[in-house]
Amino acid sequence: YRYVTLVLEEEPTQGGDLTGFTDGGKVHDYAKTAMAWAVAEELFEGYGDGTLRPGAFLTRAQMAKLLTILNQNF
């Protein structure tokens, strides 16, 4: 989010809805805007069990997907 808004100076799209995830309320206040934006941009889809797991570490495959989407879309 910061890379896109501060470095690339692009206007962020409207954020996604975190309430659709069972643990969406666990996203810290400082990260809600960025996380909602990442969901709206489909950088984060959540897990099959309906969670975002905001405190979890990303796997190498998840990070590769995120960087690929950033590279292709921004």
C-alpha positions in Angstrom: 0.0 0.0 0.0 2.7 2.4 0.9 4.8 1.5 -2.1 1.8 2.1 -4.4 0.7 5.3 -2.7 4.0 6.9 -1.7 6.6 5.7 -4.1 4.4 5.3 -7.3 2.2 8.1 -6.1 -0.9 6.3 -7.4 -4.4 6.9 -6.0 -5.5 3.7 -4.1 -8.7 2.0 -5.1 -11.5 1.8 -2.6 -10.9 -0.8 0.1 -12.4 -4.2 0.2 -14.7 -5.4 3.0 -12.8 -7.2 5.8 -16.0 -8.2 7.6 -16.4 -11.1 5.1 -13.6 -12.8 6.8 -14.2 -14.5 10.2 -11.1 -12.9 11.6 -11.3 -9.6 9.7 -11.9 -7.7 13.0 -8.4 -8.9 14.2 -6.6 -6.7 11.7 -4.9 -4.0 13.7 -6.3 -0.5 13.3 -3.1 0.8 11.7 -3.3 -1.8 9.0 -7.0 -1.8 8.2 -6.9 0.6 5.3 -3.9 -1.1 3.7 -5.4 -4.6 4.3 -8.8 -3.6 2.9 -7.0 -2.1 -0.2 -5.0 -5.4 -0.6 -8.2 -7.4 -0.5 -9.9 -5.1 -3.0 -6.9 -5.4 -5.3 -6.9 -9.2 -4.8 -3.4 -9.3 -3.4 -5.0 -11.2 -0.5 -7.8 -13.6 -1.1 -8.0 -15.2 2.3 -7.9 -18.8 3.1 -10.4 -21.6 2.3 -11.7 -21.5 5.9 -12.8 -17.9 5.5 -10.0 -16.3 7.4 -7.3 -13.7 6.6 -4.9 -14.7 9.3 -3.6 -11.2 9.8 -0.9 -12.3 12.2 0.5 -15.2 10.2 3.7 -15.2 8.1 3.5 -15.4 4.4 4.9 -18.4 2.6 7.4 -18.0 -0.2 4.7 -18.9 -2.7 2.3 -16.3 -1.3 5.0 -13.6 -1.3 5.9 -14.5 -4.9 2.2 -14.2 -6.0 1.9 -10.8 -4.2 5.1 -9.5 -5.9 4.0 -10.8 -9.3 0.6 -9.0 -9.0 2.3 -5.8 -7.9 4.7 -6.0 -10.8 1.9 -6.7 -13.3 -0.7 -4.2 -12.0 1.4 -1.3 -10.8 
